[in-house]
Amino acid sequence: MTHWSDRLTSIWNALPFGGGDKPLVTVIEMSGVIGELGGGRKGMTLKKLEKAILDAFKPKGVKAVALAINSPGGSPVQSRLILNAIRRQATEKNVPVLAFIEDAGASGGYILALAADEIYADESSIVGSIGVISGGFGFHEAIGKLGVERRVHTAGENKSMLDPFKPEDPQDVARLEAILNDLHQQFISLVKERRGAKLSDDDTLFSGAFWTGAVAAEKGLIDGTAQLGDFLRDRYGKDVRIKRIAQEKGSLLKMLFSGGAGARHDKMALIDAQEVLAAGEERALWARLGL
């Protein structure tokens, strides 16, 4: 009987949320660009992370929920949706949240970190980029040289605002800048709300600049430099159980094999195009950080 009891105990301890009286910390993996990329199969969104967030706070007696963040940013809307979902669970379950920035927690990636009560990063991590950016191209001179005529018909005088095939309109630019400034102020307010008196009196904090983790700690953007595993063992003991939870991913097979053979061929071509666009968008976001 003792033999079988020991076996059952061993099996239970090996389960994700088993382990007897050893302290448990769950870790939500948050890696990549924020927002939908490649037809929605790539990129972090609340839809993909919601189950992981619920599962992380579910175990009875969980000591803390850690966020393992590695993101150059992306959608400000999805960033805040994810942050709010984490804060709701943290408040409801009364569980502390710790953020650990890996290669980067910049722009929207830093918003994710603001969901935590404490933020840590490696000394060489990239942290910050508290700003908003909008980019594009203008093709009106190119199509003129090619002899191409642009034909656009709208109902609503601003419906074709910032059309890349027309010369820039100063009024359109002014409207865009107003939107960007509004988003920037929202970002600044969120940082001040979550970091409060920890922030240094530094004019560059909200300039869109970014820094290494060591400098970010001096500016109050993070609470110190540390790595997830070592930090959790120091705080909760060497026997702490660290259980990682990954976000859900879009199903390539489900997308590909729905429909007939002709539809599958068309979808494969679409997937190839989406992969190229997604890779380019993701590469551009990382490149802004020099990574």
N, C-alpha and C positions, 0 to 999 in steps of 0.2 A: 504493500500500500504506500509506504514511504517513497519507494522508487517512482511510482506513477505520480505521486504528489509533487515530487521534485521535477519530473518531466513537465507536468502542467504548469508549474511555476516558471520553469525556464521558457516554455512557449509563450506564456503571458508576458513575461519581461521583454521578449523579443518583438512583441506587437508594437505598433506605432505609439500607442498611448498607455502601454503597460509599463511595468517597472517598479511596482511596489511603492516604497516611500521615498525613492530617489526623486529629487526635484526635477520638474519638467519645464523646459522652455521650447515653445514651438517657433519655427522660423518660416516666414513667408518669403519665397524667392521672388524678387521683383527685378527682372533683368530685361533690358532692351528699350526700344523707343516706345513712348506712350502714345496710344492711339492706334487706329486700324491701319495696317499696311498689307499689301498683297491680297486684296479682296477680303480683308478681315481675318486672314489666317495668321497674321503676324502682328506684333505690337501688343502692349499692355492696355487692357480696358477693364472697366469695372465688371463687365459681363464675364470676362475670363478669370478675374481674380476674386469674384464674390464668394465662390465656394471655398477657396483657399482661406479667405479671411474668416468665414464662419467656422471652418474646421480648426483654425488656429486657436480660436477663443473657446472652443467647445469643451476640451478636457477639464474635468473637475480638478481643481487645485493647481492649475497651470500657474507657474510663478511669474512668467512674463511672455509676451509675444515679441519676437525680434523681426525686424525687416532687413533683409539682405538686399541692398539697393545697388544697382549698377545701370544707370540710365543717363543719357545726354539730354533728356527732355522729350518734348512732343506736345500733345494736346493739353492745353490748360484746363479744359473742361473735364477730360478724363482724369487728369491729375487730382483735381479737387473732388471729383466723385469718389475716387479711391480713398483719398484722405478722409472724407466725411464718413465713409463706410467703416473705416478702421476706428475712427474716434467714437462712433456710435457703439461699436462692440466693446471698446475699452471702457467707456463710461457705464454701459449696462452691466458688464461682467466685473468691473472694478479691477482690471488687470493692467499693469504697467506695460508700456510699449517702448521698445528700444530700437533705434535705427542704426545700421552699420553700412556706411557708404564704402563701396569697393573701388573700382576704377573711377567712377564718376557719379555724382549726385548733383546734376546741374539743371538749371531752369525747372522744367516740370519734375525732373528727378529729385531736385531739392524740395519741391512741394511734397513729394511722397515722404521725404524724411521728416517734414514738419508734422506728420501724423504722430510722431513719437514724442514721448515725454523727455527723452534724452537722445542726442544724436552723436555718433562717433564715426570716425573715418580713419583710414590709413594716413600716415604722414604725407604720402605721395598722391593721395586721391585728389581728384578735381572737384571742387565744391563751389557753388554760387551760381553765377549767371542769372541774377535776379533782374530780368528784363524781358522784353517782348520783341519779336522780330517778324517781319513779313518780307518775303522776297519773290522776285519774278523776273520776267524778261520782256523786252519790247521788240516787236517784229514789224512795225509799220513801215520802216525804211526798206527792210528786206523784201516784203511782198510787193512794194512799189517797184523795185528793181526787177522783180520777176514778172511784172505785168499782171499781178493778181489783184482783183478788185474785191474789197471787203464789203459784204452786204449783211447788215444787221437791222432787224426791225423789232422795236420794243414798245410795250405799253407801260409807261413809267419812266420819267426822265433820267432816273439814276440806275436803271436796270442794267445798263452796259458799263457801269463804273469800272475803271481800271482794265478795260479791254486791252490785252497785250498787242492787238493788231491796230490800235489807234494811238496817236500821240498822247502822252500823259496830260490830263486836265488838272490844273492846279487845285480846282475845287474838289476833285476826286481824291487827290493826295491829302488835302486838308481833312477830309472826312475820314480817310484811313488813319491818319496820324491821331485824330481824336479817339478813334477806337483803340489804337495801340496804347495811347496814354491812359485810357480808362482801365484797360487790362493790366497795365503796369502798376497803377495805383492799387488795384485789387490785390496784386501779388505782394506789393509792399505792405499793405495792411495785414495780410495773412502772416507774413514774416514777423511783423511787430507783435501781432496777437499771440503767436505761438512761442516766440523767443523772448519778448519783453525786455526786461532789464539786463538780460544776458548780452544783448547786442552792444558793441562798442560804438563810440561816437565817431563814426568814420563816414566821410562824404562819399566814398566810393562804393559803399555797401550795396546800393541800389542802382548802380550805373550799368549793370550788365556784365561787369567784370567777374572773373572767377579766379580761384586761388588753390594752392595745395592745401591738404588737410591741416598741416601744421600752422599755416597762416590763417586759415578759416577759424581755427580754434582761438587764436588771438583776437579775431574780430567778433567772436561770440556767435558765429553761425553754427558751430558745433560745440559740444561739451568737452571734447578732448580727442586724442588720437588713440585708437585701440582697434584690435581685430576681434571679430565676433567670438570665435571659439575660446580664445584666451580670456577675454573679458567675462564671458558667461561662467567659465570655470573659476575665475577669481571671485566673482560675486556670489555664485550659488553653490560652489564646492566642486571638487574634482569629479564627483559622481553625477553631476548634472546630466540629464538626458536631453539631447538636442535633436529635435525632430523637424526635418525640413519638409515644407509643403510647397509644391510647384503650382503655377497657374495652369488652367485648362488651355489647351491649344486647339486651334481650328483643325478640322479633319480634312486633309487633302484627299483621302480615299473616298470619303462621303461625297465631297464635291465632284470628284472625278467620275465616280461610277453611278451617279444618278442620271437617268435618261438613257437613250439608245447609243449605238456605236457612233453615229454622226455627231450627236451631242457631246460625247466624250472626246472626240477629235477636236471639236471647236473649243471645249473647255480646256484641253491640254494646251492649245495655242494661247488661250486667254491667260492661263496660269503662268506660262512662260513669260508673257508680257508683264503680268503683274509682279512676278518675281524680280524682273529687271528694274521696274519702277520702284518697288519696295526697297531693293538693295541700294539703289541710288539715293533715295530719300534718307534711309538709315545711315548710309555712309556720309552724307552731307551733314547730318546732325552731329555725328562723332567728330568729323573733321573740324567743326567749329571750335572744338576743345583741344585740337592738336593731337587727337587720338586715332 
